[in-house]
Amino acid sequence: GAVVSQHPSRVICKSGTSVKIECRSLDFQATTMFWYRQFPKQSLMLMATSNEGSKATYEQGVEKDKFLINHASLTLSTLTVTSAHPEDSSFYICSARGRLRGGTDTQYFGPGTRLTVL
Amino acid sequence: AQSVTQLGSHVSVSEGALVLLRCNYSSSVPPYLFWYVQYPNQGLQLLLKYTTGATLVKGINGFEAEFKKSETSFHLTKPSAHMSDAAEYFCAVSGGTGNQFYFGTGTSLTVIP
């Protein structure tokens, strides 16, 4: 079964509003979580890396004030898209790094969240 | 620094034919290599991965890939394509299974009946 969940799976919002996306690791503690963005017909691009209890590290060109990331616990990271605009419409995928049931350190991907900004 | 190049953004094969999706990588450290499949409006599903050891890796759904260090390649193959294999395939490289992933641009596989 799934080891990383994302909520919501789909969200439609009006331009100017803020949207929060949750990423949860199930059955394991995620010391690091990654947020990716995928435009239609394109690859995944890393947006930021977050470690529990510390500030996220953003990739070049990603606005930290627009994409707020909070990794408040070892099982939850949130991505908030502030003042969303139509160009922020995309598929957002998180991944969580950890050890599942005593296994090796592995990265597990969530199912993604489709954001549509009208 | 690490990067991945997937040759061919679109590949079409007939049902029952060989599937070959190409991936070349660049890595300054021993690479960990992955193939993921993505169906429309869904997340990534791990097909297979190479970390260390045997260079021929077998994955789910009959797929396999061979790590060739001399060619810096990790091509994905399947002997006989099935209609359900139609999807987007991504090759990725990492410096470790828990480290940042670098994805290729993806290859869209179409299976012709």
Contacts between the chains, C-beta under 8 A, distances in Angstrom:
chain1	res1	chain2	res2	distance
A	6	B	43	7.8
A	32	B	98	6.9
A	34	B	100	6.7
A	34	B	101	7.5
A	41	B	106	8.0
A	41	B	108	7.9
A	42	B	105	6.9
A	42	B	106	7.4
A	43	B	90	6.4
A	43	B	103	4.6
A	43	B	104	6.3
A	43	B	105	4.7
A	43	B	106	5.2
A	44	B	44	7.8
A	44	B	90	7.1
A	44	B	101	7.8
A	44	B	103	4.7
A	45	B	103	7.9
A	46	B	100	6.1
A	46	B	101	7.4
A	46	B	102	7.9
A	49	B	100	6.6
A	91	B	41	7.9
A	93	B	43	5.9
A	93	B	44	6.9
A	95	B	101	7.4
A	97	B	98	4.2
A	97	B	99	8.0
A	98	B	98	7.7
A	104	B	97	6.4
A	105	B	96	7.2
A	105	B	97	5.9
A	105	B	98	3.9
A	106	B	97	4.7
A	106	B	98	6.4
A	107	B	94	7.5
A	107	B	97	6.1
A	107	B	98	5.6
A	107	B	99	7.7
A	107	B	101	6.7
A	109	B	36	7.6
A	109	B	43	5.6
A	109	B	44	4.5
A	109	B	46	7.8
A	110	B	43	5.9
A	111	B	42	6.4
A	111	B	43	3.8
A	112	B	41	7.9
A	112	B	42	6.9
A	112	B	43	4.3
A	114	B	41	6.5
